[in-house]
Amino acid sequence: RCGRWDECRALLETSLPRRPDLNGHMQLGPTLLAHGEFGEGWRQYEFRWLNGQFATDRPAWVRPHWDGQDLRGKTIVVVPEQGIGDFLQFSRYLPMLRERGARVVLRPSDATKALAARLPGIDVLLDEGDAFPPHDYFAFLLSLPRAFGTRLDTIPPCAPALAPRPEFAAKWNSRLGPHDRPRVGVVWAGRPEHARDRQRSIALPLLAPLLDVPGVRFIGLQKGPAVVQAEGVPERVEWINLG
């Protein structure tokens, strides 16, 4: 977390052969990825499936995990994992599965289904709780870079920008006022129950220098308990709070 990647790597590579440790392997994966060494880095990242509740998730699947097998005429279930940001970041791999001839099935969380419906590369989109159709393989979303053999120079482009539905655009344009100057959305805090919330969230007053930039209409997009901080935005700031 200090950014001392070289020292971290040396410590882990020296110590792990003598003292095997699950947490050590889980640290080594991201460390190697940060060095651009994707081959071994993604392999080490698979150690996450031996940790805590994840250790019981993988055996629940009776079909093989996809590790690069021929997908022509096959159905694959892609299993989202971790947060919304991870889902969007790694959704770039879904069209690659279809390019290999697969029928791609996805069951996103309720929070991401509306976004998932607008992503390319998905053939069957299920509701949370729906049973999976018959399939040949499954794949955890963040295991796809390893299965595709992703290198630093072959990272696929991100999914195309998601255009809003016309009815949504009309609804929000009426709420956001005239588009006569730049409109900048502001979010300053994540979920307070997150284990690393203090490393992910800030207090809105810390953004005061930005809010004093002239000629900008700021849109408060914050949700949850931190939204009350918007009550302290000075009146001189052009601020629309959506809450």
Sequence and secondary structure as in RCSB ss.txt:
>XXXX:A:sequence
RCGRWDECRALLETSLPRRPDLNGHMQLGPTLLAHGEFGEGWRQYEFRWLNGQFATDRPAWVRPHWDGQDLRGKT
IVVVPEQGIGDFLQFSRYLPMLRERGARVVLRPSDATKALAARLPGIDVLLDEGDAFPPHDYFAFLLSLPRAFGT
RLDTIPPCAPALAPRPEFAAKWNSRLGPHDRPRVGVVWAGRPEHARDRQRSIALPLLAPLLDVPGVRFIGLQKGP
AVVQAEGVPERVEWINLG
>XXXX:A:secstr
  S HHHHHHHHHHHTTTS  HHHHHHHHHHHHHTT HHHHHHHHGGGGGSTTHHHHGGG  S B SS   TT E
EEEE  S HHHHHHHGGGHHHHHHTT EEEE   TTTHHHHTTSTT SEE  TT      SEEEEGGGHHHHTT 
 GGG           HHHHHHHHHHH   SS EEEE     TTSTTHHHH   GGGGHHHHT TT EEEE   SG
GGGGGGGS TTS EEE  
